Amino acid sequence: MADQYIDHDLINKTYGDPNYIPYDTQKAIQILQQHCTGSVNTGWSWNGKPIGPWNVYTVSGWSDVNLMSTLMAGDLQKIGITLNVNQLDESIYDGHRHAMDFDWVDFTASVDNSPSPTYPVSNFDNLFHGDPTLDVDPCNYTTSPNYDEVYNLTLKMWNLPIGSAASIAAAKQIEALVVPELPYIPLYVQIPWSRYITTYWTGWPTVDNRGPGQGASWWEPIIPQVILMLKQAPTTSTIGGVSPYVWVGVGIAIVVIIAAVVLVWTRRSKPESSSTSAGSEVRDKGKKVPASSFSFS
């Protein structure tokens, strides 16, 4: 259903085919030459205003986002634009973002995925309406001349059945307004930072079993849908045709036998003239030995 909401013709017309902006430094330089003055070596200006140097804010320690900002800076440098990566403490980063005090800001967003009872209207609401200080509308879309129309279409969508022809038509009207503006530059889909164990449950999302789509490092929006996909794994799993419990029992028996043999051998090999050592051993056992004296290897 998600694909029905995407106006691929609009995206192709605006950015070209395939449905994303391809990496092409020569094409980027050609565009700069058509609309700006300058060069890769001297820098660029548009209507007398310099293009860069810019700063991009990213949260220190967010390794995936930090890497993406660094890659962007390197790509822009190749076409004569300087982008300085500033890794900030999260509280300072949030202060700049909420105040709209930045040239560029790299951020992650938890968006709704199909199938969902609110897709995609909840995404339009979060990305193009609200107060940036409340972690919604991070681009402050209220400054766009299309804001009122986009907002009214979003309100209309809330009253339309998801998947209906009217809902899809309203979504494409919104796309016709915001896609040419490019208020956000999508970089990548953040994959889950999780691992699945299929010993007890199967049906986890995979490339061939996409389910509700990709979650991020936080999974709250899609956890219920993921859980509904799961099926209990068979309980008769074997290792080499033998139940794992049998192998565990064999392992324990072997350990017990080895321990018994070692104990018997140790007692037989103890020297006869050991009374002094034994006495000393008894006195040592009576002492309170600090935990720091023990060494485990």
N, C-alpha and C positions, 0 to 999 in steps of 0.2 A: 504493500500500500504506500510505503514511503516514496517510491519512485513516481507515483502518480502526482505527488505534490511538487515535484521538481520540474521547472520549465527548462528543459534541456535546450530547446531552440533558442530561448533568450540567452542562456549562458554561452552557447556556441556563437551567437551573433555578437555578443559583447566581448568575449575573450578568445573566441576561436575554438576549434575542435582539436584536441580532446577537451573535456569539460573541466579544465583547470588551466591556470596560467603556466605554460611550460617554462622551464629554465632555459633561457637563451640570452646570453650576454650581448651578442651582436645585435639581436632584435632590440634589446633594452637601449643600447647605445644609439641605434637608429632613431628610436622614439625621442631620446634626449636631444639628438641633433635636429630633429624636426621642430621641437617646441621650445628649446632652450638655447642659450649661448654658452660657449665654453668647450671643454674637451675633457677626456679622461684624465689627462695629466694636470690640467689647471683647475678642474672643478667646473660646476655648472651653476647657472642662474636662470631664473624664470621671471620675466617682467622686472628685472633689476633685483630680485630677491634671491639670495644664495640658496642652493639646494644642499643643505648640510653646512657644517657638521651637525649631526643630531646625536641625542642621547637616547638609549633604550633602557628602561628600567626592568629589572628582573629580580626575583627573590633569591637571595643567597642560599645555596643548599638545594634548590630545586634543580637537580642536575640535568634533567631532560630539557627543561625550559632554558636553563643557562646555555646548554649546548646549542639549542636552536638559535638563540640570540647571537652566539658567537659565529655560527654558520652564516647567518644573515649579514652580519658585519663584514665577513670575508667576501661574500658575493657582491655586496654593494661597493666595496673597495675596488673590485675589478672593473667597475663601470665609472669610477671617479667620484663616488659619494662616500663620505666618512660617517660611520655609525659607531659611537662609543658605547660599549656594553658596561652598564653600571649595576653590579650586584649589590642589592641593598637588604638590610634587615627587613623582615616582613612588615613590621609596624610602620617603618619609614616608607616602604613601598606602598602600603595601603594609603598612607597619608597623601602621597603624590597622586595616586590613582583616584581617590575619592574627590580630591580637589581639582581634578582634571589638569594637574600641573605636570605635564610631560610632553616630550616630542613624540616618543613612541613608548608603548608599554606592552610587554609580552605577558600574557596571562592565560590561564586555563579556565575552562568553563564546563560545568556539568550540564549537558543538554539532554533533552528528552529524546528517546529513540522509538521508532515504530517496531512492533505494535505497542501502542499506549493509548489510554483513554483521553489524553490531552495533546497528543502529537498532531501537527507541529505548532499548534496555537500557543502552547506554553513557551516555546522557544522564541516566537515572535515577541511575546510579551516580555520575556527576560532580556532580549537583545536590543529592543527598540522602544522600550517604555519603562519609566521608573526613575528612581533616584540613584545615581552612581554611588552615593555614600552607603546605600543599602545593598551593594554588590549586585545590582541589576543595571542594565543599560550602561555598561562600562564605557561606551563611546559617547555618552551624553547625546543621544540621537535627537533630543528635543531641539537642538540647534539647526536641524535639517529643515529646509523648506517643505519637505514632504512629510514632516512628523505628524501633523493632524490627520492627513489622509491615511497614513499607515496605522495610526492609533485607532481610528474609526473602523478600519477594515479588521483589525485585530479584535476589537469588541464585537464586531459582527460575527467573526468566526467562533467566538465562545458560545454563540447561540445556534450554531449549526452542527448537525451530526458529523462526527469525524468520519471521513471517507466519502461523504456525500459530494455530488457534483458541485453544489453551491459552495461547500467548504474548500474544495480544490480550486475552484475559480477565484475565490477570495484570496487564497494563498498566492496564486500566480499574479494577482494584481499587486500584492505586496512586493513580490519578487521583482516585478517590472519597475518598481520605484527604487528599491534598495540595491539591487544588483549593479546597476550602472554607477551608483555612488561609491561602492566598495568601502563602507564604513569600517569593516573588519577585513583582515587578510587571513583567511584560514591557512594554517601551516600544516597540521597533521592531526590525526585521530590518536588520542592517547590510549594505549592498550592497557588492559588490566595488569596490575602488579601482583598477580595472584597465581598460585599453582593449584591444580586440582588433583585429588587422590580418588581414583576410581575403584578402590577396594570395596567401598560400601555403597557408593552412589555413582550412577552413570548419567549421561545426557548433558554434560557441561557444554557451554558454548565452544565451538571450534570453527575452523574455516568452513567446514562442510555442514555445520549445524549452528547457524548464526544466532538463532533465537532472537532475543530482544535487541541485539546489536552490541556494540562494544561499550563496556563500562570504562571508567577511568580508575585512578588509584582509589577513589571513593566510589562505592557501588550502590549507595542508597537508592537511586532512582530505579534500578533494574533488578535488585535482589529478589523481590517477590516473583518476578517473571522467570528468573533463572531457577528458583526453587521449584516452580511449577513444572519445569522441563525435566526435572530429575526423576530417575527410576532406580529402585533398589537393585543393587548388583546381586548376582547369584551368590549364595552362601557356600556353594560346594566347590570352591576353587581349590586346586591342587598344585603341588610342586613335583614334577616328575611323575605324575600319576598318583602321588601319595598326599594325603591330607597334611596341611601345615602343622596341625597339632601333633601328628605322629613324629614329624621331624623335630619339633620342640622337645617332645618326650625323650627321644633318642639323644639329643644334645645334652639334656639335663643328666641322663644316666651316665653318659661318658664323663662329664665333669665330676660327678660323684665318685666314680671308679678311680679316676686320676687322683682326686684328693685323698682317697683312702690309701692308695698305693704310696703316695708321698708321705703320709702320716706314719705308716708302718715302717717304711724305709728309714725315716728320720729317727724313730725310736730305737731301731736295731743298731744304727751306726753311732749312737751316743756313747762316748768313752766311759769306762767303768769308774775312773777316778774323777768324778764330776761333783763330789759333795760340796766343795767350795764354790764352784760355779753355781750349783743349784741353790746353795744358801744365798749367795749374792742375788740370784734371780728372784728368790722369794722376797728379799728386802726391797729390790727394785719394784716389784709388783705392789709392795705396800706403800710406795711413794706416790704422791700426787704429781703426775707428770704434766706440765703445761702442754696445751694443744699445739703450740708452736714447735714443740720438739719432734712431732711426728712428721715423717716424710713418706709420701706415697709416690710410687713410681709405676 
